[in-house]
Amino acid sequence: MSILYTISTGDTDSYLLGEKTFHISDPSIKKYCHWQFGENGKPHPAICPTCGRVLRPELWDKDGFQLRKRKCDMGTTYDGGHIVSDRAKGFLTDHLSCALEFTQLPKAKGYHRWDLRNLPSLAVSIDASHIRQGKYCDACGAFAEVLRGLEPGSPPTVLPLVFDDAPARGSLYRTDIAFGSNHAQWFTLVATEGLARKLYDAKLRDVYVVENIICKAGRPPIKKF
């Protein structure tokens, strides 16, 4: 059994797809979401016009995007995007051998959009991880809600993720599914212990090694840096 770590990052208080939205009136669409990105009732070309999930993140608002918070080295946007500073980009480039895709933010010097789709993925065991999936969308063929399993308690505890395949040592991965609802779905970053230790030692702002997850059935002992 291999013990892995999820990497939690900061909040940028921003939207990669821009600020233009509209309210939904069609009942068949409203069951998925009450508003969508777009203008005058026309959905943004990056999203599913039914459930609102981001299908083409490369169509983000490159010219108009405003990074509202710049205090973190790694952060997420409210529409599933990932932002890194020059410092975090340098760390990732130095420690990962896979191809990485960064795009400089025109209005935020020293920050970049990071497209995680090129990052190697690990397949989440849906049943063993107790993942809750709901609101299946026929238009895009995916679930509009994908939520982590919870262990009852006050407050409830998020259950560890379980994978079937053990990853290579000293590397970083993303989950093969994004967690969240509608446009707000994010891949979870997964690090092996060696890389998690290096991330911790690098002391990147708003980057936290927060919990352990496993590659085979079973519950590992709690271990935090």
Buried (B, 14 or more C-beta within 10 A) or exposed (E): EBBBBBBBBBBBEBBBBBEBBBEBEEEEBEEBBEEBBBEEEEBBEBBBBBBBBBBEBEBBBBEEBBBEEBEBBBBBBBBBBBBBBBBBBEBBEEBBEEEBEBEEBEEBEEBBBBBBEEBBBBEBBBEBBBBBEEBEBEEBEBBBBBBBBEEEEEEEEBBBBBBEEBBEEBBBBBBEBBBBBBBBBBBBBBBBBEBBBBBBEBEBBBBBBBBBBBBBEEEBEEEEE
